[in-house]
Amino acid sequence: MTYAFLSPARGELQEAVDFYNARQAGLGEEFAAEVVNTIHRILATPESWARLSKNTRRCRLRRFPYGLIYQIQADRILIVAVMHRRKKPEYWLARLRTTSP
């Protein structure tokens, strides 16, 4: 199984990396590595994580206050949002109308 990011989710990832790098050199790369680790956890057991709707789930990052919002599709995991857990919880719902990365 592979994975892909929706464009807005890819932008959120970059924004978070930039934010953490501005706070401390290298912290953004540590955040990015944690995102990759979380994606590997999702790929290993995609149905294990918290269900937000019929087709959407969330897996929390271990070290940072973020979660990956994703959908399980036929041949891939689609990352819908890289969501800060204190952000408005359902802001990403409008993205579900678009499924192209």
C-alpha positions as CSV (number, residue, x, y, z in Angstrom):
1,M,0.0,0.0,0.0
2,T,1.2,3.5,-0.8
3,Y,0.2,6.9,0.5
4,A,-0.4,10.4,-0.9
5,F,-1.1,13.9,0.6
6,L,-3.8,16.2,-0.5
7,S,-2.2,19.5,-1.5
8,P,-3.6,21.4,1.6
9,A,-2.2,18.6,3.9
10,R,1.2,18.8,2.2
11,G,1.1,22.6,2.9
12,E,0.2,22.0,6.5
13,L,3.1,19.7,6.9
14,Q,5.5,22.3,5.4
15,E,4.1,25.0,7.6
16,A,4.6,22.9,10.7
17,V,8.2,22.0,9.7
18,D,9.0,25.7,9.1
19,F,7.4,26.6,12.5
20,Y,9.3,24.1,14.5
21,N,12.6,24.9,12.7
22,A,12.1,28.6,13.5
23,R,11.7,27.6,17.2
24,Q,14.8,25.4,17.3
25,A,17.2,24.3,14.6
26,G,16.5,20.7,13.5
27,L,13.1,20.5,15.4
28,G,11.2,20.7,12.1
29,E,13.1,17.7,10.7
30,E,12.3,15.8,13.9
31,F,8.6,16.7,13.4
32,A,8.8,15.5,9.7
33,A,10.4,12.2,10.9
34,E,7.6,11.7,13.4
35,V,5.1,12.3,10.6
36,V,6.9,9.6,8.5
37,N,6.8,7.2,11.5
38,T,3.1,7.9,12.0
39,I,2.5,7.1,8.3
40,H,4.3,3.8,8.7
41,R,2.1,3.0,11.7
42,I,-1.0,3.7,9.6
43,L,0.3,1.7,6.7
44,A,0.9,-1.3,9.0
45,T,-2.5,-1.3,10.5
46,P,-4.7,1.3,8.7
47,E,-8.0,0.3,10.4
48,S,-6.6,0.5,14.0
49,W,-6.9,4.3,14.5
50,A,-9.8,6.5,15.7
51,R,-12.7,6.6,13.3
52,L,-13.9,10.1,12.6
53,S,-16.5,9.1,10.0
54,K,-17.3,6.1,7.9
55,N,-14.3,6.6,5.7
56,T,-12.0,8.9,7.7
57,R,-9.7,8.2,10.6
58,R,-7.1,10.0,12.7
59,C,-3.8,8.8,14.0
60,R,-2.1,11.0,16.6
61,L,1.6,11.7,16.4
62,R,3.4,10.5,19.5
63,R,5.7,13.5,20.3
64,F,3.9,16.5,18.8
65,P,0.3,17.8,19.2
66,Y,-0.8,16.8,15.7
67,G,-2.8,14.1,14.1
68,L,-2.9,12.7,10.6
69,I,-6.4,12.7,9.2
70,Y,-6.6,10.0,6.5
71,Q,-8.8,7.8,4.3
72,I,-8.2,4.2,3.3
73,Q,-8.6,3.9,-0.4
74,A,-8.4,0.8,-2.6
75,D,-4.6,1.0,-3.1
76,R,-3.4,3.8,-0.9
77,I,-3.8,5.9,2.2
78,L,-4.8,9.5,1.4
79,I,-3.6,12.0,4.0
80,V,-6.4,14.6,4.2
81,A,-4.9,16.9,6.9
82,V,-1.9,17.3,9.1
83,M,-4.0,18.7,12.0
84,H,-2.8,20.5,15.1
85,R,-5.0,19.0,17.8
86,R,-6.0,22.5,19.2
87,K,-7.2,23.7,15.8
88,K,-10.9,23.7,15.0
89,P,-11.5,20.0,14.9
90,E,-13.5,19.7,11.7
91,Y,-11.9,22.4,9.5
92,W,-10.7,19.7,7.0
93,L,-14.2,18.3,6.2
94,A,-14.5,20.4,3.1
95,R,-11.4,18.7,1.7
96,L,-13.3,15.4,1.4
97,R,-15.0,16.6,-1.7
98,T,-11.6,16.6,-3.4
99,T,-9.7,13.3,-3.5
100,S,-6.8,14.2,-5.9
101,P,-3.4,14.7,-4.2
